[in-house]
Amino acid sequence: MTILYFPKLQEDELFYSWVARYGKHTGSYGPKALQEELFGDRNSSAVMDFPINLEVFVERLSQIKPGLNAAELIKQTTLWPYYRPFLPESRAVALVNSMKSGHGNDIHTRLGLAAGRVPEANNVKVCPKCIECQLETRGEPYIQRLFQLPSVWVCPEHQTYLAFADLQFRPQNKNFFKPLCDALDRPVLSTGFESFSFDKLLRLALDSQDLLKSSYLEHELDFWQPQYLELLPKEYRKGLVSVDQDALRCRVESFWGKALLVSLGVVIEPDHDNWLQKLSRKHRNVFHPLLHLLLFRALKPNGHLNDLVCVDQRKNSTKQDSLKRKSMSSLSQDLLTTSRQEWEALMCECPDDSITKLRRYALALYTRLYRHDREWLKLHSPKTQRKGNYSENRVDWDARDLHLAKAARKMVKVLLSESVGQRVSATFVLKRLNAAATFEKNKGRFPLACRVLKRYCETVDDYQIRRIAKVCEDLEARSEVLKEWKIYREARLRDSVSTRVKSFIDQKVYGDQAFLEG
C-alpha cells in the first residue's frame, strides 16, 4: 500500500504525534485500520518512546517522502539519542534493529528501563506557551520529544514549568494514536515541580536537550568508572579506584537537594548499596541517563557534557591500563614473595576452612594479594565445595506426583461444588494448590497428575454448559419462560458456541422434542 499524503513533520515532534496527526487529518476509520495502513500489522503497538515497524512505515511513504530512511527517523523522532551514549555498542545495534523491525518486546529490557529505578511520568508533558505558539503558527498542537524525557520538567525556550496533558504516556489502548488536540479539551494539570529551583531543572533540561540533539556515540560499560574517577576532586579519592562515598553523597544531595531527588524517584539511601555507589564503581549494567546527568552536573556545575561523553575510547582504555600497571608496580617483589608465603602458611594451619574464613583471619594479607597478585591467589585458594544433596534423586518425584494428583482431584470436586464463577481449568486448579510453578518447570515428572487434570478439569464446553444450567435454574426459579436469546444473554455467550453447547440449550428450551425432531 502506498500513502499519497502525510503531514509535515514539525520541529522536535514525537513519531507518535506525527502518526496521530495523520490519523486526525485523514479521518481514519479505526486504530487497527491505521496500523494496517502504515505498518502492515493490525496489532502493532502505538508507543510513545520507541516505535517499531519503521522500515515498513518508510516503505509506505516512499512515494511522497523518497529521502526518508528508518535510521534518520529513529534519530529525529524517538527518544533513542537520549539513551544512546550510555549503551554498549552491541546492545545499541540490537535495539535499533528492534525498532526497524516488528519485534519490540525487548527494547525496554535492553535499555534497563524495565528494572530501572527512574519512574516514568503517567501523562504526556506539555508547555502551555509552546501550545499557544503552535496553535497560532501551525493551527494545531503536537507532542514534543524533549518534554517526554524523565529528566525534563521545564521548557528551555519559554523558561516555564511544564504541565500534564490529559493524555497517558502509556495508553491503555495500545493500538490507538491519540492526537494532542483531542486531549486539550480539559485543562492541563500541575506536575508538582513548581516548588523546586528553576535553575537546577533548567540545567537538567539543557543537558537532556544536548543528548537528544547531538550525535554522541555508544560507550562500553568499562568506559565509565575511569571517566568518573577523572572527574572526581582529589579530596573525594581514597586511592586509585576507591571513593569517599559519604562525601560524594553529601555533594550530590547538597547540589540538587534531597526533596528534588525524592520527586525524581532517585533518592540516595545512605545505608544501602545505592545507585550513586554503583555509578562511581565498575559498571556491571546500564544506568539511566538521568543518573549520569545528576552525578556529572554535581561534580561539574559549569562543565560541558562533552567532558563526560566525548572522550576517545582508546585514550580511556590507556588510562585504565596505566592505573592497573601502577597498582601492580607499587608492590615490591620481596613483599609479594613474603605475602605468598604467609598465605600458604595460613592455608596449612586451617586446611578445612573456606576462602571466606581465611580472609577473615588475615584481611590485610588477602586484600594485598587480591589487588596485586590476583591470578596467583585464585590458583592457591581453597576450592568452593557445594554442600547438601544436589543429586537428581534428592526428590521422590513419584510420591510428589501421586500427592499432586490426589490433591488436584479433590480440589476439582471442591471448586465444582462451590460453583465458582470461572472455568475450573488445570491452570486454575494448580494455582489454588500453589503448585503451578513446580508443575510447569517439571511437567514431565508428573504423568499421573497430568492425566487427572486432563480427565477431571473443565473444558470450555463444560464450563459454558455449567453456566447455562445455572442460568436456566435461575430463570425457572423466577418463573420465566426459557428462551434461547434470554439464555445467551444471561449466560453472556455468543451464538457461535459449539454444537454440543447448542444441543444442550435446545434440550433446555424444547425438551425431548428437540431430539425427536433432530
Secondary structure, 3 states (H helix, E strand, C coil): CCCCCCCCCCCCECHHHHHHHHHHHHCCCCHHHHHHHHHCCCCCCCCCCCCCCHHHHHHHCCCCCCCCCHHHHHHHHCCHHHHHHHCCHHHHHHHHHHHHCCCCCCHHHHHCCCCCCCCCCCEEEECHHHHHHHHHHCCCCCCECHHHCCCCCEECCCCEECEEEEEECCCCCCCCCCCHHHHCCCCCEECCCCCCCHHHHHHHHHHHHHHHHCCCCCCCHHHHHHHHHHHCCHHHECCCCCECHHHHHHHHHHHHCHHHHHHHCCCCCCCCCCHHHHHCCCCCCCCCHHHHHHHHHHHCCCCCCHHHHCCCHHHHHHHHHHHHHHHHHCCCHHHHHHHHHHHHHHHHHCCCCCHHHHHHHCHHHHHHHHHHCHHHHHHCCCCCCCCCCCCCCCCCHHHHHHHHHHHHHHHHHHHHHHCCCCCCCHHHHHHHCCCHHHHHHCHHHCHHHHHHHHHHCCCHHHHHHHHHHHHHHHHHHCCCCCCHHHHHHHHCCCCCCCHHHHHHHHHHHHCHHHHHHC
